[in-house]
Amino acid sequence: MIFGKWSDEKLAPRVQAMVRDEAIVRYGGGNIMRAGKIYNSLRYHEQRQKHKSDYENRWQELLRGNNSGEMPAKRLSMRDGWVRDDSGKLPLLDELLDQTNTIIEERGGKQHSDIQQPFLRNLIFPGDVERFPALLNFILSSEILDIAARHLGTIPVLSKTRPPGLRFMESNAALDPGDNGPLRASQNFHLDLHDTNLVYVLVLAHDVPEDGGPWHYLPKSVSDRACKG
């Protein structure tokens, strides 16, 4: 194998420098992302081929094995890069909301160390996957996996880099010392540069009033036009 843990370790200091704002501005976020994709396609070539082959040849079998022998519902399909579900019928959703409410009661509105932006922080702590199993069970349920896999054309994987593939974020301007200033960073329209193609599964843990949002997203076709324009 040409690439492995040794190459990850060698590149780690340079990668840390490249994901800082000044490097992104200097080299371009798209260029940095393309370089990362080239490296990862070489580093994980065998896994990538296996995931694609298993999706093409064994996906129904794998879904049943992950769902007590039953095929999951196929109610939802992504169109133009998104799909919205208001049914409340996604698997394990009630358990997920119960457990995230416990996290909110313990940690919401408080300062924590894992700050992504001054107004955005991660509320998942070490050991929470074991303490709150619905976090992982929901995202790995067969119905959710199938929606993502049909969009990606391969078996999806959770990211092991930052940001991790499992997050529970609090967006709270009250924790931001500069909340009286203009909107900035991810408060404005933006494109995430973590990877392409990727699928976000976003669950709103609490209702958000108009004065607490609103949160917007653009379909893929609109984003493409904005990038070209």
Buried (B, 14 or more C-beta within 10 A) or exposed (E): EEBEEEBEEEBEEEBEEBBEEEBBEEEEBEEBBEEBEEBBEEBBEEEBEEBBEBBEEEBEEBBBEBBEEEEBEEEBEBEEBBEEBEEEEBBBBEBBBEBBEEBBEEBBEEEEEEEBEBBBBBBBBEEBEEEBBBBBBBBBBBBBBBBBBBBBEBBBEEBEEEEEBBBBBBBBBEBBEEEEEEEEEEBEEEEEBBEEEEBEEEEEBEEEEEEEEEEEEBEEEEBEEEEEE
